[in-house]
Amino acid sequence: MANDDINQKNGLISPLRRQILKGMAAVPAMAAFGGAARPSFADGVNTTGLAVTDTEVTVGILHSVTGTMAISETGSVQAEKLAIEQINAAGGVLGRKIKYIQEDGASDWPTFAEKAKKLLVNDKCASVFGCWTSASRKAVLPVFEQYNGMLYYPTFYEGLEQSKNVIYTGQEATQQIIAGLDWVVKEKGAKTFYLLGSDYIWPRTSNKIARKHIENFKHLEVVGEEYFPLGHTQFNSVINKIKLKKPDVIYAIIVGGSNVAFYKQLKAAGFDLENKQTLLTISVTEDEILGIGGENIVGAYACMKYFQSLKNPNNEKFVAAFKEMWGKDIVIGDVTQAAYLGPWLWKLTVEKAGSFDIDKVAAASPGVEFTGAPEGYVRIHENHHLWSKTRVGRARADGQYDVVYETADLVEPNPFPAGYQ
């Protein structure tokens, strides 16, 4: 499934790449229902009519490959397809090869809900790997709960949610937001913060949590807070306000293609993130930097659980396999790696449960371990989030991050922290 023709330039998804990502789903989708294949009910592995035969199991992939979020979500599609290919090469799941049906959420939340219903009701997918923004996840959550599907959601997010029908493979707020703020206060002596975000639920809720944490300390202060529509490209006004306020930290949760304009305009306005100003982001991975340009963001800090530059055997194998499949110039960000975890965690959970049935998979999820994770060992918590380490990286001119901080132990997920709801 390797494809050397897939390239990325200036942060835009090429027409060829978009066509491939949308079109690759067609053949597996048809194959999953081709011929005289019938649902398998043998040995209790499928008692609820999912798309499972004696030789195949069908899953869904639901991300934006068009619209403003394509710059961020394309890597998730690639990672999920890599994991599926590797699992199939290793014998599949309960002896069955995985086939996938891919749908495009098109950066539109009602479209995500519509496509989720199709994957669950019409296609009877045994699981779905998908979404990026919290807005898209919130749009599909009622669908997964109503029709009892299982979603593996890869993005770091604001927390304040837990569902039997979702496994959250990215970090929640206490693992990312609070840990990052504590680090920048301790290491940079930060006292004042200017909060920025795209105008939807994740940045707003995350900054609400950030503000609450900052204001828990009498000597810390938020001196500004502003939001911008997804796809926004004119940031000169807020950049001038930041110049006047002179915050110790610019705390940025700008999402998708808007990042390209923001960081280019920030540099053009004279900001020097390498030597003068401190910027901490929780939304810019290596995927976004490919569009932003490393020279425009060099010196910025990001709080994530994964960076492509991590040195461990699991990650070295993952990066090599990813580049072999998608091209040597491709980059891998935090959410891309978390998306890769989804199919593997699902496989391990199904095999622990001995069944594809959603209720049995949900019940078997707590305690499932993935020792082959590129970020290092991870484990599913009872609240369906992952135990994982928190790391801070500093952006380099070549678009990669140098890891400057890592927690000694796995951080327990706590999506409902006291005092932050």
C-alpha positions in Angstrom: 0.0 0.0 0.0 3.1 2.2 -0.1 2.6 5.3 -2.2 5.6 7.4 -3.1 3.4 9.8 -5.2 1.9 11.3 -2.0 3.6 14.6 -1.3 2.8 17.6 0.8 3.8 21.2 -0.1 3.4 24.4 1.7 0.9 22.9 4.2 -1.7 22.2 1.5 -3.0 18.7 0.7 -2.3 18.1 -3.0 -5.2 17.0 -5.3 -3.4 13.7 -5.9 -3.0 13.0 -2.2 -6.6 13.9 -1.5 -7.8 11.7 -4.3 -5.8 8.8 -3.0 -6.9 9.2 0.6 -10.6 9.4 -0.4 -10.4 6.7 -3.0 -8.3 4.0 -1.3 -11.3 3.1 0.8 -13.4 2.0 -2.1 -11.7 -1.3 -2.9 -11.6 -2.5 0.7 -15.1 -1.4 1.2 -16.4 -3.4 -1.7 -14.2 -6.3 -0.8 -15.7 -6.5 2.6 -19.2 -7.1 1.2 -18.3 -8.7 -2.0 -19.3 -12.2 -3.2 -21.4 -14.3 -0.9 -19.8 -13.3 2.4 -22.2 -13.6 5.3 -22.0 -12.4 8.9 -20.2 -14.9 11.2 -21.9 -15.8 14.4 -19.6 -18.7 15.3 -18.3 -19.1 18.8 -19.9 -15.9 20.0 -17.4 -13.6 18.3 -20.3 -11.6 16.6 -23.7 -11.9 18.2 -25.0 -8.4 17.2 -24.9 -8.5 13.4 -21.7 -6.5 12.9 -19.9 -6.7 9.5 -17.8 -9.8 10.5 -17.4 -12.9 8.3 -15.4 -16.0 8.9 -12.5 -14.3 7.1 -13.0 -10.5 7.4 -14.0 -7.8 9.8 -15.0 -4.3 8.6 -14.1 -1.1 10.4 -14.6 2.6 9.5 -12.2 5.5 9.1 -13.8 8.9 9.6 -11.6 12.0 9.2 -11.5 15.3 7.2 -9.4 14.9 4.0 -11.0 18.1 2.6 -11.5 21.5 4.2 -9.5 23.5 6.8 -8.8 20.5 9.0 -7.3 18.3 6.3 -3.8 19.7 7.1 -4.2 18.1 10.6 -6.3 15.0 10.0 -4.5 13.5 6.9 -1.8 12.0 9.1 -4.4 10.2 11.2 -5.8 8.5 8.1 -2.3 7.5 7.1 -1.5 6.1 10.6 -4.7 4.1 10.8 -4.1 2.5 7.4 -0.5 1.6 8.4 -1.7 0.0 11.6 -4.4 -2.0 9.7 -1.9 -3.2 7.1 0.5 -4.3 9.9 -2.2 -6.1 11.8 -3.3 -7.9 8.7 0.3 -8.9 7.9 0.5 -10.4 11.4 -2.7 -12.5 11.0 -5.5 -10.0 11.5 -7.9 -10.0 14.5 -9.3 -13.3 15.8 -8.0 -14.8 12.5 -9.9 -12.2 10.3 -8.3 -9.6 8.0 -9.5 -6.0 8.5 -11.3 -4.2 5.7 -12.0 -0.6 6.0 -14.6 1.9 4.7 -13.4 5.5 4.7 -15.6 8.5 4.9 -14.7 12.2 4.7 -16.0 14.4 7.5 -15.1 17.4 5.2 -14.3 19.7 8.2 -18.0 19.9 8.8 -19.5 18.7 12.1 -23.0 17.7 10.8 -21.3 15.8 8.0 -19.3 13.8 10.6 -22.6 12.9 12.3 -24.1 11.8 9.1 -21.1 9.7 8.0 -20.9 8.1 11.5 -24.5 7.0 11.3 -23.8 5.5 7.8 -20.7 3.5 9.1 -22.7 2.1 12.1 -26.2 1.6 10.7 -25.6 0.8 7.0 -22.1 -0.6 7.0 -22.3 -2.2 10.5 -18.6 -1.4 11.2 -17.1 -3.2 14.2 -15.3 -0.1 15.2 -14.5 3.4 13.8 -11.3 5.3 14.0 -11.9 8.9 13.6 -12.6 12.6 14.3 -10.0 15.3 15.2 -11.7 18.4 16.6 -13.8 18.2 19.8 -16.7 19.7 17.7 -16.6 16.7 15.4 -16.4 14.3 18.4 -19.3 16.0 20.1 -21.3 15.7 16.9 -20.8 12.0 16.5 -21.0 11.0 20.2 -24.8 10.8 20.4 -24.7 8.6 17.2 -22.2 6.2 18.7 -24.2 6.0 21.9 -27.5 5.6 20.2 -26.4 2.9 17.8 -23.9 1.3 20.2 -20.7 1.8 18.2 -17.1 2.0 19.3 -15.0 5.1 18.4 -11.3 5.4 18.9 -10.6 9.1 19.1 -6.9 10.2 18.7 -6.8 13.9 19.5 -5.5 15.6 22.7 -8.6 17.3 24.1 -10.2 19.3 26.9 -11.4 16.3 28.9 -14.7 16.6 30.8 -16.1 13.6 28.9 -16.3 9.9 29.3 -18.3 7.3 27.3 -18.6 3.6 27.2 -18.5 4.0 23.4 -15.3 5.9 23.1 -11.6 5.1 23.7 -9.6 8.3 23.9 -6.1 7.6 22.7 -4.9 11.3 23.0 -4.3 13.2 26.2 -6.9 14.9 28.2 -6.5 18.3 30.0 -4.7 17.3 33.1 -2.1 15.3 31.2 -1.4 18.1 28.7 -2.7 21.6 29.7 -1.9 21.6 33.4 1.4 19.8 33.1 2.5 22.2 30.4 1.6 25.3 32.4 3.4 24.0 35.5 6.5 23.4 33.4 6.6 26.8 31.8 6.0 28.5 35.2 8.8 26.5 36.9 11.3 26.6 34.0 10.7 30.0 32.5 9.5 31.9 35.6 6.3 32.9 33.7 3.8 35.1 35.5 1.6 36.6 32.8 -0.2 34.8 30.0 -2.0 35.7 26.8 -4.5 33.0 25.7 -5.4 32.4 22.1 -7.6 29.8 20.4 -9.7 28.9 17.5 -13.4 29.5 18.2 -14.9 26.1 19.0 -15.3 23.8 22.0 -11.8 22.4 22.5 -9.8 25.7 22.5 -12.4 27.5 24.6 -12.8 24.7 27.1 -9.0 24.2 27.3 -8.4 27.9 27.9 -11.1 27.9 30.5 -9.1 25.1 32.3 -5.8 26.9 31.7 -7.2 30.2 33.1 -8.6 28.4 36.2 -5.2 26.8 36.8 -3.3 30.0 36.3 -5.6 32.0 38.6 -5.2 29.3 41.3 -1.8 31.0 41.9 -2.0 34.6 43.2 1.2 35.6 41.5 0.0 34.5 38.0 -2.3 36.5 35.7 -4.1 36.1 32.4 -3.6 39.5 30.6 -5.6 38.7 27.4 -7.8 36.0 25.8 -9.1 35.9 22.2 -10.6 33.5 19.7 -10.8 33.2 15.9 -13.0 31.3 13.5 -11.6 28.1 12.0 -9.8 29.1 8.8 -9.1 32.6 10.0 -6.0 34.2 8.4 -5.8 37.8 9.7 -3.9 37.9 13.0 -2.2 41.3 12.9 -4.7 43.0 15.2 -4.2 40.5 18.1 -0.4 40.4 17.4 -0.4 44.2 18.1 -2.3 43.7 21.3 0.2 41.1 22.4 3.0 43.5 21.7 1.4 46.1 24.0 0.6 43.6 26.8 4.1 42.0 26.7 3.0 38.7 28.3 5.6 36.3 29.6 3.9 33.5 27.7 1.8 33.4 24.5 -0.5 30.3 25.1 -1.7 29.3 21.7 -4.4 26.8 20.8 -5.0 27.8 17.2 -6.1 24.9 15.0 -5.7 23.7 11.4 -4.7 25.8 8.5 -5.0 29.1 10.5 -1.6 28.2 12.1 0.1 28.9 8.8 -1.0 32.5 8.8 -0.6 33.1 12.5 3.0 32.0 12.8 4.1 33.7 9.6 2.5 36.9 10.7 4.0 36.6 14.2 7.5 36.3 12.7 6.8 39.2 10.3 5.8 41.4 13.2 9.3 40.9 14.8 8.6 38.2 17.3 11.7 36.0 18.1 10.5 32.8 19.7 14.0 31.4 19.8 15.6 34.2 21.8 13.1 36.6 23.2 9.4 35.7 23.5 8.1 32.4 25.0 5.2 30.7 23.2 3.7 27.5 24.4 1.2 25.6 22.2 -0.8 22.4 22.6 -2.1 22.4 19.0 1.0 22.5 16.7 2.5 19.1 15.9 5.1 18.2 13.2 2.1 17.9 10.8 1.2 21.6 11.2 4.8 22.7 11.1 5.2 21.2 7.6 2.7 23.9 6.5 3.8 26.6 8.8 7.5 26.3 7.9 10.0 25.5 10.6 11.7 28.9 10.2 8.5 30.6 11.2 8.0 28.7 14.5 11.6 27.8 15.6 12.0 28.2 19.3 8.3 27.7 20.2 7.4 25.1 22.9 4.8 22.4 22.5 3.3 20.2 25.3 2.4 16.7 23.8 2.9 13.1 24.7 4.7 12.2 21.4 7.3 13.8 19.1 8.7 12.1 16.0 12.2 12.6 17.4 11.6 10.3 20.4 14.5 7.9 20.8 13.2 4.3 21.5 13.1 1.1 19.4 9.3 1.2 19.0 9.4 4.7 17.6 12.3 4.0 15.3 10.4 1.1 13.7 7.2 3.1 13.5 8.9 6.1 11.8 10.6 3.8 9.3 7.4 2.0 8.4 5.4 5.2 8.1 8.0 6.7 5.8 8.2 3.6 3.7 4.4 3.6 3.2 3.8 7.3 2.8 7.1 8.8 1.5 10.5 9.7 3.0 9.6 13.4 3.4 6.5 12.8 5.5 6.4 13.9 9.1 4.6 12.4 12.1 2.9 14.4 14.8 1.3 13.6 18.2 -2.2 13.0 16.9 -0.9 10.8 14.0 0.8 8.6 16.5 -2.3 8.5 18.8 -4.3 7.5 15.7 -1.9 4.6 15.0 -2.7 3.3 18.5 -6.4 3.0 17.8 -6.4 -0.1 15.6 -3.8 -1.9 17.7 -5.7 -1.2 21.0 -8.9 -2.4 19.3 -7.2 -5.6 18.1 -5.8 -6.3 21.6 -9.1 -5.6 23.2 -11.1 -7.8 20.8 -8.7 -10.7 21.4 -8.9 -10.2 25.2 -12.7 -10.2 24.9 -12.8 -13.1 22.4 -15.5 -11.1 20.6 -16.2 -8.2 18.3 -19.4 -7.3 20.2 -19.3 -3.7 21.3 -20.5 -4.3 24.9 -17.8 -7.0 25.4 -15.1 -4.8 23.8 -16.1 -1.9 26.1 -16.0 -4.1 29.2 -12.6 -5.6 28.3 -10.9 -2.3 27.5 -9.7 -1.3 31.0 -6.2 -2.7 31.6 -5.4 -3.4 28.0 -1.7 -2.7 27.4 0.2 -1.9 24.2 3.9 -2.4 24.7 4.6 -1.6 21.1 3.4 2.0 21.1 5.8 4.4 19.5 5.4 6.8 22.4 6.3 3.9 24.8 4.1 1.7 26.9 0.5 2.8 27.2 -2.5 1.3 29.1 -6.2 1.9 29.0 -7.7 3.3 32.2 -11.1 2.4 33.6 -12.3 5.8 32.3 -11.3 4.8 28.7 -8.4 7.2 28.5 -4.8 6.2 28.3 -2.0 6.3 31.0 0.8 8.1 29.2 3.8 10.3 29.7 3.8 14.1 29.2 6.6 15.7 27.2 7.6 19.3 26.2 9.4 19.8 22.9 11.1 22.9 21.4 10.6 23.5 17.7 13.6 23.3 15.4 14.1 25.0 12.1 13.9 21.7 10.3 10.3 21.1 11.6 11.1 18.6 14.3 11.1 19.1 18.1 13.8 18.6 20.6 12.4 17.0 23.8 13.3 19.2 26.7 11.1 17.6 29.4 9.5 14.3 30.1 7.6 13.1 33.2 9.3 10.3 35.0 6.2 8.1 35.2 3.0 7.6 33.2 0.4 10.3 34.1 -3.0 9.0 35.2 -5.8 10.4 33.1 -8.3 12.4 35.0 -11.0 13.8 32.6 -13.0 15.3 35.5 -10.5 17.2 37.7 -11.9 18.7 40.8 -12.4 22.5 40.5 -12.1 22.6 36.7 -15.6 21.6 35.6 
